Amino acid sequence: MSRDATPKDEMDEGVTAKQLLHAATGDRDAEAKALADRSGDDVDVDDAREAVGRAHGDLARDGKPESDVASPDDARD
């Protein structure tokens, strides 16, 4: 298998270390705040919390995103 054939992670490129840390430790509220912080003014903490819940499978309302770490686009949807 060549290096180019290595599967790519579906995580978005702009994820912060802070969000990854909170995702890994299971602190959903802190992860949602980190997502809202990196998403700009168009995503509030409640929208981010919902996206984080979907990413971790806690909320199955709209299906699971591509990654276990929510992106700003997940929060906007």
N, C-alpha and C positions, 0 to 999 in steps of 0.2 A: 504494500500500500504506500503510495507516494504521500508526501506532505500535503499536497493539494487535495488529496482525497479524504483527509481527516474531517470528520463531521464538525460543523460549526455549531456553537451554542446559539440558541435562539434568543438569548438575553439582549436587550437593547444596549447599544454602545455607550449611552450616556449615564448609565447607572452609577451611583456614587458608592464609595466604600461604606459610608454611613448607612445607606439603605441596605446594602448587602449584609452588613453586620447585624442590623436589626432583623432582617429576614432570616438569617442563620440562627439567631438566638430566640426567634419566635415572638419578639416584642412587636406585635401588629400595630399598636398605636404609634410607637416610635418610627416604625417603618413607614406608616402612612404619612406622618409629619415630614419625614425625609423625602418622600415622593412628592408631597405638596410643595415643599421648598424648592425642589429642582424643576417643578412643572411650570412655574410662573404664576401669574395672577389668575389665569383661567381655570385653575384646579384648586378647590378648597380641601381642607382636611377630611371632610365627610366623603367627598368624591374619591379621594385617595384611599380612605379606609375601605370603601366598597371595592375598589380595584384590587387592593391588597388581599381582601377576603376572597375574591374570586381567584386570584393567582394561587392562593394556598388551598383552594378547594373548600373554603369555609362557606362560601356563598355560591350556589350553583345556578343562580337565576339566569345568567346570560352565558353560561358555559365558561370553561377554563381558558385563559389566555395562552399564548404560545410558550410562555416562560413562567417559572415559579416566582419571578420577581416582576412586580407590576411596573409598567411604563407610564409616562404621562399620557400617551394615547389611550391606554387602558382606562385611565381615570377620566378622560374626556368623553369616552363612549358611554 
